[in-house]
Amino acid sequence: MPKLPALSFLWRWAVMLVCTATVMACAVPEWQKPGTPAAQLLEDMGQPHVRVPLAGGGERWVYSRQPAGQQVYHMQLDAQQRLVHVEQVLQEAHFQKLQPGQDNRQSVFNYFGKPALVEGVGNFKGDIWTYRIRENSIDRMAHVFIDPQGVVQRVMFTDELRSDDDSRP
């Protein structure tokens, strides 16, 4: 029976996709070990969504799973560009640290990365940045109200209602 070149090509392509997915599945921020050099992190994780210089010459790399995911990871590197620690920051406690009137659009972006949604409402002049979070196994949303001057005015939390939730009547 003659070989079909198209099937051979598709088979190789499928194998390559599976291998790539397997390697990418191993590149999980919380599995990275302290002391890992920045070059290895870049190879494993790819470019961070945000890079923030820290005092003392270190850096914070922000990896976000928004808009669909509910995690944003901080990977803190020291001045020698080695990983110090990893922390998942999409939690109410981190949003409650925001200081209305002091924090601004850039500080929110540098800490949490790009929001899942930017929207507005009639009774607030400015943008509302919404982040999808998970607290105690409950899907929630953190809403950061940013006025036209780019200053945080308030933070509010709501439960995320899902249309696929079978627990509702």
Buried (B, 14 or more C-beta within 10 A) or exposed (E): EEEEEEEEEEEEEEEEEEEEEEEEEEBEBEEBEEEBEBEBBEEBBEEBBBEBEEEEEBBBBBBBBBEEEBBBBBBBBBEEBBBBEBBBBBBBEBBEEBEEEEBBBEBBBBBBBBBBEEEEEEEEEBBBBBBBBBBEEEBBBBBBBBBEEBBBBBBEEEEBEEEEEEEEE
